[in-house]
Amino acid sequence: TLAIAVSKPQMCIMGAAFAKVVEEELTVLIEIVETHPSLKS
């Protein structure tokens, strides 16, 4: 992970890819919660 942190362009690419994955995961989780009312707090 330290080698990635040294290269800023690489870090930006990794960060963008990570953010995209997180966004997709959150979208799926939201859909699951909305389709299962019992999971709503």
Summary of the structure (lengths in Angstrom):
residues: 41
radius of gyration: 15.8
end to end distance: 36.6
largest distance: 45.8
contacts: 70
relative contact order: 0.09
helix: 88%
strand: 0%
